[in-house]
Amino acid sequence: MTSPHNRNTAADAETHGHDEKVSLPAARTGAPQPSAPPELDYQGRKHRRAMDNATLWDMARKIPAALIQTGRLAWTVDRRMTLTIVVCQLLSGIGTAVMLSAVAKALPQLMVDDPREGLTHAWPALTVAVVAMATGAAMWILADWATRRLNPKIASAADLQLVDLHMRAELAAYDAPGFGDRSQAAGIGAQRAVDIADDAKTLTNGLVQLASAAAVLTSLHPVLLGVLLLSVVPRGLGGVIAARVDYRVHDQTVSARNVRGMMRWWLCTAELADELRANTMRRYLHFWYQSMSEQVSSREVAGARPYLWITLLAASLGGLFTLGMWASLAGLVLAGAMTTALAGTAVVASQTAGRALNSIIRYSTVMFHHGLYLSDYYDFITEVRTMTAARGTAQATPPRQIRLEGASYTYPSKDSAAVRPITLTLNRGEVVALVGENGAGKSTLIRMLTGLTVPTDGTVLWDDTDLAAADAETVWRHVGLVPQKNGHWPLAARENITLGQPREHGDERIWDAAERVGMTKALRELPQQLETLLARSVWGGHELSGGQWQRLACARAMYRQPAVLVLDEPTSEMDARGEHQIFRELRAMAPDRITVVVTHRLDNVRMADRVIVLDQGAIREQGSFDELVATEGSLLGELYALAQDR
C-alpha cells in the first residue's frame, strides 16, 4: 500500500518551497507522482517474531546450543586457535579471582595508622594483584588475537560449505518450494557465524569473570551476591526488552532491505544502464528506491522512542538497587559484620561482577538473535546434503546410444508433468534438433538426456547404464552443454574456455576451439590475449559482446570434445556469419558424438539428421525437416510457415 509518510513528504515540499531538500523527481517537476512501492513484510520466515515470542527460558536454552554449534565450527576450522581462546578465557578468570583475593588481603594491611608500615606489609599482596590483573588483561588480548585469526577461517569455511553444497545439489532442489528463501536465510547464518564467534568469546569471558567475582563476594559475605544480582537484574531485563525493540524493527524491515539491496545493485550496474536510460526509468526507479529507504528509516526512527524509555527505566531501577547495595555495605560495616577494608574489596568485586553480568545479558540476547540464523544455516546444510547428486556408483562411459524408456519429469509442487512419458533413441553420429513452442518441455528433456535430472518416472539409459544409478560426475564428464543462458565468468579468457579442464595439449587445443567458433581474431586483439580478464567491472578487465560470449560458450563445449554435445539456442545473439560457422562445425564434429540442438530459428533445423517436435511435454512428430514440413497438419510446417511470413 502507499505510505502516508511518502505522500506527505512530496506535498509538504511543494507547499513550503523546500524542493532542494527533496529528491523525489515528481516533487521537483510537478508531474503526477507514481504510486509508492508496497510495504513489504514477508510472512514466511521460519523465525518470524522469534524475539517477541521468546521467554527468558527459551533464550537461556537457545544460547548453550548456539555456543556448542559455534564451538564445533571453530574446532573444525582451527583447533589450535580455539584452544588458545578457551585457555585464555580461563586464565583471565583466574587472574580476576587472584586479583580480588589479593586486594582483600592488602586493604586491611594498608588501613593502619602508619602508612609506611602498612605498605611494607601489603606490598607482596599488591604485587600479586598487579601481576594477576596484568595477566588477565594479557590473556584477554591474546584471546582477541586468536579470535581475529579464527574469524576469517570460520567465515570462509561456512561460506565454502554452503557454496559447495549448492553446486552439488540436484537441480530439483532449486525447484522445491521455499528453497530460495531458505538458501538466503542460510547465507545470513553463514555471515553471522563470525559475529557469533565474537559474541561467544565476550559472553564466556563475562561468565568466567562473574564466577570469579561472585566467589570472592560470597566469601566476604553471602548477602552481597544477592544484593548485587538485584542491582543488575533491572538493567538486564531492560537490555532484553530493548533488544526485542531492535529486533522487531529488524524483523519488520528485513524484506524491504533485501529488496532494496537487490534493486541498488541493478541501479548501479552497467548491465542495465542502457535500458534504464533509454526507457526513461531513472525518475521512477529513483523515487522507488527513496520510498523504500523511507519505509525502512521511518520504522527505525519510530523504534527510537520506546528504546529510550526502556533504557531510562532500566537504568533508574538499576541505580536504585545499586544504592541499596551501598546501603547494605554501609550497614554491614556499621554493624561490625564487615571491616571497612573488606567493604572496599566488596566494592571492587561488585563492580567487576556488575560489568560481567551486564555483558552476559547483553551478549546472551545478541547470541540468541544470531543463533536463530545460525540454526537456519545448519538446518539448510542438513537439508541440502540429502539433495546432493549421489545417485549410485555405476561408472558412465561415452555412450553410443541414449535411450529414454517411458521417461517423464514432474517438477516439485506441480500437478502436471513438464515432460510426459517419452520413448526415444538417439545414436552416435546423429544430429538431432529439438523444436517446439515455449513451455513444450525442451529444456527439461535436455536435462534428462544429460543426467542433470533423473526422470520422476521411467528410465534414461546411456547404452546399458541407467543414469539414475550412475555416479553423476562420471556422466557429466562426457557432456558438453551450451545453455540458453550461459555464464559470463569473471575469469581470464583462457579459463573461460577450459574452465579447469586438463591442459595436456597446451594452448593448441584452446586456439583450435576458438578457431572453430570464429573467436581467434577477437581473442588475439585482447590486450593480453588468453590471459585477459573478461570482466569490465574490474580494473584491467574487458568485456565481450553478446554474440562473442555465445561463441565462447560454444568453444567451451567444443574444447571438452564431449561424447554428448547439447546446445540450447546457441546462436540467438550471433550474426549470420557466426551462426553459419557454428552449425557447419557441428556437422563436421557429428560423427564422433551424439549432438542435440535446440533452436527457434527453423532454417537452422535443416542441417539436422532428425527433427523432434515437442508439444506440451510429448513428442508430437519426428523425422527429417523436409518430410515434416511437407506433411499436412505438421506443427513444424505450421511454425516454419509463420517464420517465413515475418
C-alpha positions as CSV (number, residue, x, y, z in Angstrom):
1,M,0.0,0.0,0.0
2,T,1.1,3.6,-0.4
3,S,2.8,5.0,2.6
4,P,1.2,8.2,4.1
5,H,4.6,9.4,5.0
6,N,5.7,9.2,1.4
7,R,2.7,11.2,0.2
8,N,3.1,13.9,2.7
9,T,6.8,14.3,2.0
10,A,6.2,15.5,-1.5
11,A,3.2,17.6,-0.7
12,D,5.0,19.4,2.1
13,A,8.0,20.1,-0.1
14,E,5.8,21.7,-2.7
15,T,3.8,23.7,-0.1
16,H,6.8,25.2,1.7
17,G,9.1,25.6,-1.3
18,H,11.8,23.2,0.0
19,D,12.3,21.4,-3.3
20,E,16.0,21.4,-2.9
21,K,15.7,19.2,0.2
22,V,13.5,16.6,-1.5
23,S,15.0,14.3,-4.2
24,L,11.6,12.9,-5.4
25,P,11.7,13.7,-9.1
26,A,7.9,14.1,-9.2
27,A,8.1,16.7,-6.5
28,R,10.6,18.8,-8.4
29,T,8.8,18.7,-11.7
30,G,5.2,18.9,-10.6
31,A,4.5,15.7,-12.6
32,P,2.0,13.2,-11.2
33,Q,3.7,11.2,-8.5
34,P,3.7,7.4,-9.1
35,S,2.4,5.1,-6.5
36,A,4.9,4.3,-3.8
37,P,6.1,0.6,-3.5
38,P,4.0,-1.5,-1.1
39,E,5.1,-2.1,2.4
40,L,7.0,-5.4,2.4
41,D,6.7,-7.7,5.4
42,Y,7.3,-11.2,4.3
43,Q,5.3,-13.6,6.4
44,G,7.1,-16.9,5.7
45,R,10.3,-16.7,7.6
46,K,10.9,-19.6,10.0
47,H,11.9,-17.3,12.9
48,R,9.3,-14.6,12.4
49,R,8.7,-12.6,15.6
50,A,11.2,-15.0,17.3
51,M,12.5,-12.4,19.8
52,D,9.0,-11.2,20.7
53,N,7.7,-14.7,21.3
54,A,10.7,-16.0,23.2
55,T,10.7,-16.2,27.0
56,L,13.8,-15.8,29.1
57,W,13.8,-19.6,29.5
58,D,13.7,-20.0,25.7
59,M,16.6,-17.7,25.3
60,A,18.5,-19.5,28.1
61,R,18.0,-22.8,26.3
62,K,19.0,-21.5,22.9
63,I,22.2,-19.9,23.9
64,P,24.1,-23.0,25.0
65,A,23.1,-24.7,21.7
66,A,24.4,-21.7,19.8
67,L,27.7,-21.8,21.9
68,I,28.0,-25.6,21.1
69,Q,27.4,-25.0,17.4
70,T,29.9,-22.2,17.3
71,G,32.5,-24.2,19.3
72,R,32.1,-27.2,16.9
73,L,32.6,-25.0,13.8
74,A,35.6,-23.3,15.4
75,W,37.1,-26.6,16.3
76,T,36.8,-28.0,12.8
77,V,38.4,-24.8,11.4
78,D,41.4,-24.3,13.7
79,R,41.8,-26.4,16.8
80,R,44.9,-24.5,18.0
81,M,43.2,-21.1,18.0
82,T,40.1,-22.5,19.6
83,L,42.1,-24.0,22.4
84,T,44.0,-20.7,22.8
85,I,40.7,-18.8,23.3
86,V,39.4,-21.3,25.8
87,V,42.6,-21.4,27.8
88,C,43.0,-17.6,27.8
89,Q,39.4,-17.2,29.0
90,L,40.0,-19.5,31.9
91,L,43.3,-17.8,32.8
92,S,41.7,-14.4,32.6
93,G,39.0,-15.5,35.1
94,I,41.7,-17.0,37.4
95,G,43.6,-13.7,37.2
96,T,40.5,-11.8,38.2
97,A,39.9,-14.1,41.2
98,V,43.5,-13.9,42.3
99,M,43.5,-10.1,41.9
100,L,40.4,-9.6,44.1
101,S,41.7,-12.0,46.7
102,A,45.0,-10.1,46.8
103,V,43.2,-6.8,47.2
104,A,41.1,-8.3,50.0
105,K,44.3,-9.3,51.7
106,A,46.1,-6.0,51.1
107,L,43.4,-3.5,52.1
108,P,43.3,-4.4,55.8
109,Q,47.1,-4.0,56.0
110,L,47.0,-0.6,54.3
111,M,44.4,0.8,56.7
112,V,46.7,1.3,59.7
113,D,47.9,4.4,61.4
114,D,51.4,4.2,59.9
115,P,51.2,4.2,56.0
116,R,54.8,3.1,55.6
117,E,54.3,0.1,57.9
118,G,51.0,-0.8,56.1
119,L,52.7,-0.5,52.7
120,T,55.6,-2.7,53.9
121,H,53.2,-5.4,54.9
122,A,50.8,-5.0,51.9
123,W,53.3,-4.8,49.0
124,P,53.5,-8.6,48.4
125,A,49.7,-8.8,48.1
126,L,49.6,-5.7,46.0
127,T,52.3,-7.1,43.7
128,V,50.3,-10.3,43.3
129,A,47.2,-8.2,42.5
130,V,49.0,-6.1,39.8
131,V,50.6,-9.2,38.2
132,A,47.2,-11.0,38.2
133,M,45.4,-8.0,36.7
134,A,48.1,-7.7,34.0
135,T,47.9,-11.4,33.3
136,G,44.2,-11.2,33.0
137,A,44.5,-8.3,30.6
138,A,47.2,-10.1,28.6
139,M,45.0,-13.2,28.3
140,W,42.1,-11.1,27.0
141,I,44.4,-9.5,24.4
142,L,45.7,-12.9,23.4
143,A,42.1,-14.3,23.2
144,D,41.2,-11.4,21.0
145,W,44.2,-12.0,18.7
146,A,43.2,-15.7,18.4
147,T,39.6,-14.7,17.6
148,R,40.8,-12.4,14.9
149,R,42.8,-15.2,13.4
150,L,39.9,-17.7,13.7
151,N,37.1,-15.5,12.4
152,P,38.2,-15.3,8.7
153,K,38.6,-19.0,8.7
154,I,35.1,-19.5,10.2
155,A,33.6,-17.2,7.6
156,S,35.4,-18.9,4.7
157,A,34.5,-22.4,6.0
158,A,30.9,-21.6,6.5
159,D,30.6,-19.9,3.1
160,L,32.5,-22.6,1.2
161,Q,30.4,-25.4,2.6
162,L,27.2,-23.6,1.6
163,V,28.5,-22.8,-1.9
164,D,29.8,-26.4,-2.4
165,L,26.5,-27.9,-1.4
166,H,24.6,-25.6,-3.7
167,M,26.8,-26.7,-6.6
168,R,26.4,-30.4,-5.8
169,A,22.6,-30.3,-5.1
170,E,20.3,-31.9,-7.6
171,L,18.7,-29.3,-9.8
172,A,15.3,-30.5,-8.4
173,A,16.3,-28.9,-5.1
174,Y,16.2,-25.4,-6.7
175,D,12.6,-26.1,-7.7
176,A,11.5,-27.1,-4.2
177,P,9.0,-24.6,-2.6
178,G,10.8,-22.0,-0.5
179,F,14.3,-23.2,-1.4
180,G,15.5,-19.7,-2.4
181,D,14.2,-18.3,0.9
182,R,15.9,-21.0,3.0
183,S,19.1,-20.5,0.9
184,Q,19.1,-16.8,1.7
185,A,18.5,-17.4,5.4
186,A,21.3,-19.9,5.4
187,G,23.6,-17.3,3.7
188,I,22.8,-14.8,6.5
189,G,23.6,-17.6,9.0
190,A,26.9,-18.1,7.4
191,Q,27.7,-14.4,7.7
192,R,26.5,-14.4,11.3
193,A,28.9,-17.2,12.2
194,V,31.7,-14.7,12.6
195,D,29.6,-12.4,14.7
196,I,28.5,-15.2,16.9
197,A,32.1,-16.3,17.4
198,D,33.0,-12.8,18.7
199,D,29.8,-12.8,20.9
200,A,30.6,-16.2,22.3
201,K,34.1,-15.0,23.3
202,T,32.7,-12.0,25.1
203,L,29.9,-14.0,26.7
204,T,32.1,-16.7,28.0
205,N,34.6,-14.1,29.3
206,G,31.7,-12.5,31.2
207,L,30.7,-15.8,32.7
208,V,34.2,-16.5,33.8
209,Q,34.6,-13.0,35.3
210,L,31.2,-13.3,37.0
211,A,32.1,-16.7,38.6
212,S,35.4,-15.3,39.9
213,A,33.9,-12.1,41.3
214,A,30.9,-14.0,42.8
215,A,33.2,-16.4,44.5
216,V,35.1,-13.5,46.2
217,L,31.8,-11.7,47.1
218,T,30.3,-14.8,48.6
219,S,33.5,-15.4,50.7
220,L,33.2,-11.8,52.0
221,H,29.5,-12.0,52.9
222,P,26.8,-14.2,51.3
223,V,24.2,-11.4,51.3
224,L,26.3,-9.3,48.9
225,L,25.8,-11.7,46.0
226,G,22.0,-11.4,46.3
227,V,22.1,-7.6,46.5
228,L,24.4,-7.5,43.5
229,L,22.0,-9.6,41.5
230,L,19.2,-7.3,42.4
231,S,21.2,-4.3,41.2
232,V,21.9,-5.8,37.8
233,V,18.6,-7.6,37.0
234,P,16.7,-4.4,36.0
235,R,19.4,-3.5,33.6
236,G,19.4,-7.0,32.3
237,L,15.7,-7.1,31.7
238,G,15.9,-3.7,30.2
239,G,18.5,-4.9,27.8
240,V,16.4,-7.9,26.8
241,I,13.3,-5.7,26.2
242,A,15.4,-3.1,24.3
243,A,16.9,-5.9,22.2
244,R,13.4,-7.0,21.3
245,V,12.5,-3.5,20.1
246,D,15.7,-3.6,17.9
247,Y,14.8,-7.0,16.6
248,R,11.2,-6.0,15.9
249,V,12.4,-3.2,13.7
250,H,14.9,-5.5,12.0
251,D,12.2,-8.1,11.5
252,Q,9.7,-5.7,10.1
253,T,12.2,-4.2,7.6
254,V,14.2,-7.2,6.5
255,S,12.2,-7.8,3.3
256,A,12.3,-4.1,2.4
257,R,16.1,-4.0,3.0
258,N,16.7,-7.2,1.0
259,V,14.7,-6.0,-2.0
260,R,16.2,-2.5,-1.7
261,G,19.7,-4.1,-1.7
262,M,18.9,-6.1,-4.9
263,M,17.5,-3.0,-6.6
264,R,20.5,-1.0,-5.6
265,W,22.8,-3.4,-7.5
266,W,20.6,-3.3,-10.6
267,L,20.5,0.5,-10.5
268,C,24.3,0.8,-10.3
269,T,25.5,-2.0,-12.6
270,A,26.4,-1.5,-16.2
271,E,24.3,-4.4,-17.3
272,L,21.0,-2.4,-17.2
273,A,22.4,1.1,-17.7
274,D,21.2,1.2,-21.3
275,E,17.7,0.0,-20.6
276,L,17.4,2.3,-17.6
277,R,18.3,5.4,-19.6
278,A,16.7,4.7,-23.0
279,N,13.4,3.8,-21.4
280,T,13.4,6.8,-19.1
281,M,13.2,4.7,-16.0
282,R,15.5,6.8,-13.9
283,R,12.9,9.0,-12.3
284,Y,10.6,6.3,-11.2
285,L,13.3,3.9,-10.0
286,H,14.9,6.7,-8.0
287,F,11.5,7.5,-6.5
288,W,11.0,3.8,-5.8
289,Y,14.4,3.5,-4.1
290,Q,13.9,6.6,-2.0
291,S,10.4,5.5,-0.9
292,M,11.7,2.1,0.1
293,S,14.5,3.7,2.0
294,E,12.0,5.9,3.8
295,Q,9.9,2.9,4.8
296,V,13.0,1.4,6.4
297,S,14.2,4.6,8.1
298,S,10.7,5.6,9.4
299,R,10.4,2.3,11.2
300,E,13.9,2.7,12.6
301,V,13.1,6.2,13.8
302,A,9.8,5.0,15.3
303,G,11.7,2.4,17.4
304,A,14.0,5.1,18.9
305,R,11.4,6.4,21.4
306,P,10.4,3.1,23.1
307,Y,14.1,2.2,23.2
308,L,14.9,5.4,25.1
309,W,12.2,4.9,27.7
310,I,13.0,1.3,28.3
311,T,16.7,2.1,28.7
312,L,15.9,5.1,31.1
313,L,13.6,3.0,33.2
314,A,16.0,0.1,33.5
315,A,18.9,2.4,34.4
316,S,16.8,4.2,37.0
317,L,15.8,0.9,38.7
318,G,19.4,-0.4,38.4
319,G,20.5,2.8,40.1
320,L,18.1,2.4,43.0
321,F,19.2,-1.2,43.6
322,T,22.8,-0.1,43.4
323,L,22.2,2.5,46.1
324,G,20.7,-0.4,48.0
325,M,23.9,-2.3,47.7
326,W,26.0,0.6,49.0
327,A,23.5,0.9,51.9
328,S,23.9,-2.8,52.6
329,L,27.7,-2.4,52.7
330,A,27.4,0.5,55.0
331,G,25.0,-1.4,57.3
332,L,27.4,-4.3,57.4
333,V,30.3,-2.0,58.4
334,L,28.3,-0.1,61.0
335,A,27.0,-3.3,62.5
336,G,30.6,-4.6,62.8
337,A,29.9,-7.6,60.4
338,M,32.5,-6.3,58.0
339,T,35.6,-4.2,58.2
340,T,36.0,-1.0,56.1
341,A,38.8,-2.7,54.2
342,L,36.7,-5.7,53.3
343,A,33.9,-3.3,52.2
344,G,36.3,-1.7,49.8
345,T,37.1,-5.1,48.4
346,A,33.4,-5.8,48.1
347,V,33.0,-2.6,46.0
348,V,35.7,-3.6,43.6
349,A,34.3,-7.2,43.3
350,S,30.8,-5.9,42.9
351,Q,31.9,-3.5,40.1
352,T,33.6,-6.4,38.4
353,A,30.6,-8.7,38.8
354,G,28.2,-6.0,37.6
355,R,30.2,-5.4,34.4
356,A,30.3,-9.2,33.8
357,L,26.5,-9.5,34.4
358,N,25.7,-6.7,32.0
359,S,28.0,-8.2,29.4
360,I,26.3,-11.6,29.9
361,I,22.8,-10.3,29.5
362,R,23.7,-8.1,26.5
363,Y,25.5,-10.8,24.6
364,S,23.1,-13.5,25.5
365,T,20.4,-11.5,23.8
366,V,22.6,-10.9,20.8
367,M,23.6,-14.6,20.6
368,F,20.0,-15.7,20.8
369,H,19.4,-13.5,17.7
370,H,22.4,-14.7,15.8
371,G,21.7,-18.2,16.9
372,L,18.4,-18.2,15.1
373,Y,20.2,-17.5,11.8
374,L,23.0,-20.0,12.6
375,S,20.3,-22.7,13.1
376,D,18.9,-21.7,9.7
377,Y,22.4,-22.4,8.3
378,Y,22.7,-25.8,9.9
379,D,19.1,-26.8,9.0
380,F,19.7,-25.9,5.4
381,I,23.0,-27.7,5.3
382,T,21.3,-30.8,6.6
383,E,18.5,-30.4,4.0
384,V,20.8,-29.9,1.0
385,R,23.0,-32.8,2.0
386,T,20.0,-35.1,1.3
387,M,19.6,-33.4,-2.1
388,T,23.1,-33.8,-3.5
389,A,23.6,-35.7,-6.7
390,A,24.6,-39.0,-5.1
391,R,22.6,-41.5,-7.2
392,G,24.8,-44.6,-7.5
393,T,28.2,-45.9,-8.1
394,A,27.9,-47.1,-11.7
395,Q,30.6,-45.5,-13.9
396,A,29.2,-43.9,-17.1
397,T,31.2,-44.3,-20.3
398,P,30.8,-42.3,-23.6
399,P,27.5,-43.6,-24.9
400,R,27.0,-44.9,-28.4
401,Q,23.3,-44.7,-27.8
402,I,20.9,-42.8,-25.4
403,R,17.5,-44.4,-24.8
404,L,14.5,-43.0,-23.0
405,E,12.0,-45.6,-21.9
406,G,8.8,-44.1,-20.7
407,A,10.8,-41.2,-19.2
408,S,8.8,-38.3,-17.7
409,Y,9.5,-35.5,-15.3
410,T,7.3,-33.6,-13.0
411,Y,8.6,-30.6,-11.1
412,P,8.1,-30.4,-7.3
413,S,4.8,-28.8,-6.3
414,K,3.5,-29.2,-9.9
415,D,0.5,-31.3,-10.7
416,S,1.2,-31.8,-14.4
417,A,4.3,-33.2,-15.9
418,A,6.8,-30.9,-17.8
419,V,7.7,-33.9,-19.9
420,R,5.2,-36.7,-20.3
421,P,6.3,-40.4,-20.8
422,I,8.6,-40.4,-23.8
423,T,10.3,-43.4,-25.5
424,L,13.1,-42.3,-27.8
425,T,16.5,-43.4,-29.1
426,L,19.5,-41.1,-30.0
427,N,22.5,-42.6,-31.8
428,R,26.2,-41.5,-32.0
429,G,26.9,-39.7,-35.2
430,E,23.4,-38.2,-35.4
431,V,22.5,-34.5,-35.2
432,V,19.1,-34.2,-33.6
433,A,17.1,-30.9,-33.5
434,L,14.6,-30.3,-30.7
435,V,11.8,-27.9,-31.8
436,G,8.7,-26.7,-30.0
437,E,6.9,-23.7,-28.7
438,N,7.8,-22.1,-25.4
439,G,7.0,-24.4,-22.5
440,A,6.9,-27.5,-24.7
441,G,9.5,-29.3,-22.4
442,K,12.7,-28.9,-24.5
443,S,14.9,-27.8,-21.6
444,T,13.6,-30.4,-19.3
445,L,14.2,-33.1,-21.9
446,I,17.8,-31.9,-22.3
447,R,18.3,-32.2,-18.5
448,M,17.2,-35.8,-18.6
449,L,19.3,-36.7,-21.6
450,T,22.4,-35.3,-19.9
451,G,21.7,-36.6,-16.4
452,L,21.2,-33.2,-14.9
453,T,18.0,-34.5,-13.6
454,V,16.7,-38.1,-13.4
455,P,13.2,-38.8,-14.5
456,T,10.4,-39.0,-11.9
457,D,9.1,-42.0,-13.9
458,G,10.7,-44.3,-16.5
459,T,14.4,-44.5,-17.2
460,V,17.2,-42.8,-19.2
461,L,19.9,-45.2,-20.4
462,W,23.4,-44.5,-21.8
463,D,24.0,-47.8,-23.5
464,D,23.1,-50.1,-20.7
465,T,23.8,-47.7,-17.8
466,D,20.8,-46.3,-16.0
467,L,21.6,-42.7,-15.2
468,A,19.6,-42.9,-12.0
469,A,22.1,-45.4,-10.7
470,A,25.2,-43.8,-12.1
471,D,27.8,-41.6,-10.5
472,A,26.6,-38.2,-11.7
473,E,30.1,-36.8,-12.1
474,T,31.1,-39.6,-14.5
475,V,28.1,-38.8,-16.6
476,W,28.8,-35.1,-16.8
477,R,32.4,-35.8,-17.7
478,H,31.2,-36.8,-21.1
479,V,28.8,-33.9,-21.6
480,G,29.3,-30.6,-23.4
481,L,26.4,-28.1,-22.7
482,V,25.8,-24.7,-24.2
483,P,22.8,-23.5,-22.2
484,Q,20.4,-20.8,-23.3
485,K,21.7,-18.6,-20.5
486,N,25.4,-19.1,-20.4
487,G,27.8,-17.8,-17.8
488,H,29.9,-14.7,-18.4
489,W,32.5,-15.9,-15.9
490,P,34.8,-13.2,-14.4
491,L,37.9,-15.2,-15.4
492,A,40.7,-14.9,-17.9
493,A,39.7,-15.8,-21.5
494,R,41.8,-19.0,-21.2
495,E,39.7,-20.2,-18.2
496,N,36.5,-19.1,-19.8
497,I,37.3,-21.8,-22.5
498,T,38.9,-24.5,-20.4
499,L,37.1,-24.0,-17.0
500,G,39.6,-26.1,-15.1
501,Q,39.8,-28.9,-17.7
502,P,43.3,-30.5,-18.1
503,R,45.7,-28.7,-20.5
504,E,47.8,-31.6,-21.7
505,H,47.8,-30.1,-25.2
506,G,48.9,-26.7,-24.1
507,D,47.2,-23.7,-25.8
508,E,46.9,-25.5,-29.2
509,R,43.6,-27.1,-28.3
510,I,42.3,-23.8,-26.9
511,W,43.1,-22.0,-30.1
512,D,41.6,-24.8,-32.1
513,A,38.3,-24.4,-30.2
514,A,38.4,-20.7,-30.7
515,E,39.0,-21.1,-34.4
516,R,36.0,-23.4,-34.7
517,V,33.7,-20.7,-33.4
518,G,35.3,-17.8,-35.1
519,M,36.8,-16.2,-31.9
520,T,40.5,-16.3,-32.8
521,K,40.7,-12.7,-34.1
522,A,38.8,-11.3,-31.2
523,L,40.9,-13.1,-28.6
524,R,44.2,-12.1,-30.3
525,E,43.1,-8.5,-30.2
526,L,42.6,-8.5,-26.4
527,P,45.4,-6.7,-24.5
528,Q,46.8,-10.0,-23.0
529,Q,45.1,-12.4,-25.4
530,L,44.2,-15.5,-23.4
531,E,45.3,-14.0,-20.1
532,T,42.9,-11.1,-20.4
533,L,40.3,-10.8,-17.6
534,L,36.8,-10.8,-19.1
535,A,35.1,-8.6,-16.5
536,R,34.7,-5.0,-17.4
537,S,33.7,-4.0,-13.9
538,V,37.1,-5.0,-12.6
539,W,40.1,-2.7,-13.3
540,G,42.0,-4.0,-16.2
541,G,39.2,-6.2,-17.3
542,H,37.5,-6.3,-20.8
543,E,34.0,-7.1,-22.0
544,L,32.8,-9.1,-24.9
545,S,29.6,-8.6,-27.0
546,G,26.6,-10.9,-26.5
547,G,27.4,-12.8,-29.7
548,Q,31.1,-13.2,-28.7
549,W,30.1,-14.6,-25.3
550,Q,27.9,-17.1,-27.1
551,R,30.8,-18.1,-29.4
552,L,33.0,-18.5,-26.3
553,A,30.3,-20.8,-24.7
554,C,30.4,-22.9,-27.8
555,A,34.2,-23.0,-27.7
556,R,34.0,-24.1,-24.1
557,A,31.8,-27.1,-25.1
558,M,33.9,-28.0,-28.1
559,Y,37.1,-27.8,-26.1
560,R,35.8,-30.6,-23.9
561,Q,35.4,-32.9,-27.0
562,P,32.3,-34.5,-25.4
563,A,30.5,-37.6,-26.3
564,V,27.2,-35.8,-25.9
565,L,27.1,-32.3,-27.2
566,V,23.9,-30.3,-26.4
567,L,23.3,-26.7,-27.5
568,D,20.2,-24.8,-26.4
569,E,19.7,-21.7,-28.6
570,P,23.4,-21.4,-29.1
571,T,23.3,-18.6,-31.8
572,S,20.5,-16.4,-30.7
573,E,22.8,-13.3,-30.4
574,M,25.2,-14.1,-33.3
575,D,25.3,-12.6,-36.7
576,A,24.6,-14.7,-39.8
577,R,28.3,-15.5,-40.4
578,G,28.8,-16.7,-36.8
579,E,25.7,-18.7,-36.9
580,H,26.6,-20.4,-40.2
581,Q,30.1,-21.2,-38.8
582,I,28.8,-22.8,-35.6
583,F,26.3,-25.1,-37.5
584,R,29.0,-26.0,-40.0
585,E,31.3,-27.1,-37.2
586,L,28.5,-29.1,-35.6
587,R,28.1,-31.1,-38.8
588,A,31.8,-31.6,-39.1
589,M,32.1,-32.9,-35.4
590,A,28.9,-35.0,-35.6
591,P,30.4,-38.5,-36.4
592,D,32.2,-38.8,-33.0
593,R,29.3,-37.8,-30.7
594,I,25.6,-37.5,-30.1
595,T,24.6,-33.9,-30.9
596,V,21.3,-32.3,-29.8
597,V,20.4,-28.8,-30.8
598,V,17.5,-26.7,-29.6
599,T,16.7,-23.7,-31.7
600,H,13.7,-21.5,-32.7
601,R,15.5,-20.5,-35.9
602,L,13.9,-23.1,-38.1
603,D,16.2,-22.5,-41.1
604,N,19.0,-24.0,-39.0
605,V,17.0,-27.2,-38.4
606,R,17.7,-28.2,-42.0
607,M,21.1,-29.4,-41.0
608,A,19.8,-31.9,-38.5
609,D,19.5,-35.6,-39.4
610,R,16.3,-35.8,-37.4
611,V,13.9,-33.2,-36.1
612,I,11.9,-34.0,-32.9
613,V,8.9,-31.7,-32.4
614,L,7.7,-31.4,-28.8
615,D,4.2,-30.2,-27.9
616,Q,3.0,-29.9,-24.3
617,G,5.7,-32.2,-23.0
618,A,5.2,-35.0,-25.5
619,I,6.7,-35.9,-28.9
620,R,4.2,-34.8,-31.5
621,E,6.2,-35.7,-34.6
622,Q,9.7,-36.6,-35.7
623,G,11.5,-37.1,-39.0
624,S,13.6,-35.2,-41.4
625,F,13.0,-31.5,-41.9
626,D,11.8,-31.8,-45.4
627,E,9.4,-34.7,-44.5
628,L,7.8,-32.9,-41.6
629,V,7.4,-29.6,-43.4
630,A,5.7,-31.4,-46.3
631,T,3.3,-33.3,-44.1
632,E,-0.2,-31.9,-43.8
633,G,-1.1,-30.8,-40.3
634,S,2.6,-30.8,-39.2
635,L,3.4,-28.5,-36.3
636,L,6.9,-27.9,-37.7
637,G,5.3,-27.0,-41.0
638,E,3.0,-24.5,-39.3
639,L,5.8,-22.9,-37.3
640,Y,8.1,-22.8,-40.4
641,A,5.3,-21.1,-42.4
642,L,4.8,-18.5,-39.7
643,A,8.6,-17.8,-39.6
644,Q,8.6,-17.2,-43.4
645,D,5.8,-14.7,-43.1
646,R,7.7,-12.4,-40.8
